[in-house]
Amino acid sequence: GVVGAGIALTGLGLGAAEEKPPEEKIERRNRQEGMHYRVLGRTQLEVSVLSLGGLSLEASVMAAAIERGINLVHGSPGYGCFPTQASVLKTRRDKVFYALKGYPDAQFVDGCLKALGLDYVDIITVPIENRAQAKGDPAQQAREAYEKLREAGKVRFLGLTVHGDPVEGTAAGVEAGVWDVIMPNYNP
């Protein structure tokens, strides 16, 4: 499945190399020898090729991963990981970029920031299930809501998390042109 998605994305031109931003514009955190890093989408954030997040997460595992160079952590209230992430981020926030999954609603984001003990998140990724949600009115509405949060200093970039067909959802996200990051579902 992973190979097929990779071939399909490349066939759509989505796997093609983007023009790299100027070196002085790239934001780096927590670079460690042995870890590989890439600029993520249109963010100019240089993130580790491995990220960390999910349903069950031990604080010691998260801390060890960060110490070994992982600098992208993601979470969602539905994962139940906020208490663990908050305890680790308290002393390591400067080493990681944080991606929050959810709709860019001010009340939602404020609640998540409070639960995590953060002033802002680097990326908010909006989960979608189908092609229509990735473009058109839903995408524009998400962008407008995000812009208000960005202006308030609570979110830096807008992302799309594709929960449905990874090829269709990613292609629709690219066509929409509103997303800074697209994270397709490619779990086996």
Secondary structure, DSSP 8 states (H G I E B T S, - for coil): -HHHHHHHHHHTTTTS------GGG-EE----TT--EEE-TTS-EEEESS-B--S---HHHHHHHHHTT--EEEE-GGGT-HHHHHHHHHHHGGG-EEEEES---HHHHHHHHHHHT-S-EEEEEEEESSHHHHSSHHHHHHHHHHHHHHHTTSEEEEEEEE-S-HHHHHHHHHHH---SEEEE----
